[in-house]
Amino acid sequence: MALTDQQTQQFNDTGYLSPLQVAEEAQADDWREKFDALEAQEGREQSQVGLHDRHFDQPFIWEIATRPEILDAMESIIGPNILLLASQFFCKYGQGSKYVAWHQDVTYWGLEPPMATTAWYAVDRSDVENGCMVVVPGTHSAGIQEHGKADSEGNLLSINQEVPVSEDDEAKADNLILDAGYMSIHHGMLVHSSQPNRSTRRRCGLVLRYTSPVVKQVRPNSVGARYQAVLVRGKDRPGNFGAIARPDF
């Protein structure tokens, strides 16, 4: 279901939209059970941030990533031709110290132009108590900001990056509370973060990164890798990421 004109304008003005429903409760429960099985197989430490691009070998992740409810929203923002740039789980376990520092997504991705949109799908309920995403509305319009290093231990970001945020901006920040089966979407330059999980519940989200085929990767990303971008809707005439085959399940 495409975004309404009002939703598209809101995204353009603020840099995000939330909440948007992706699946009914029964489907969300099924996907959570499949993640639980993957988590049991891989272990908690790996499941925190180490499960990258498992849409190539896990059918349920590919099913989420190509869900019409997500791709329709992305088409309203990106256009009819859409690449899935990457997927990754972010899991924070109860009463832990792990957090995500203030940052912009595309800062160290090596993309030219630096365009990407992220869908954050809630595997579990995500709320203030267990460390939901927090965003600063409108910060996407200022372009890429200089990032330093976080002072506090426990930052889940790949190279401990952090962008300074003023007290005024923090006062404007919005908590993106999501029930399982819902998602938020945000602009690649939107400044956002998440606090530690102070609850006894797990907080797991599947992060899905989408971009347009006109984008190129001109240098390796923050972990020294190149993206295996796969076409999920429309056509990829530029072929900037090569002909990456869709998984055959």
Buried (B, 14 or more C-beta within 10 A) or exposed (E): EEBEEEBBEBBEEBBBBBBBEBBEEEBBEEBBEBBBEBBEEBEEEBBBBEBBBBBBEBEBBBBBBBBEBBBBBBBBBBEEBBBBBBBBBBBBBBEBEBBBBBBBBBBBBBBEEBBBBBBBBBBBBBBEBBBBBBBBBBBBEEEEBEBEEBEEEBBBBBEBBBBEBEEEBEEEBBBBBBBBBBBBBBBBBBBBBBBBBBBEBBBBBBBBBBBBBBBBBEEEBEEEEEBBBBBBBBEBEEEBBEEBEEBEE
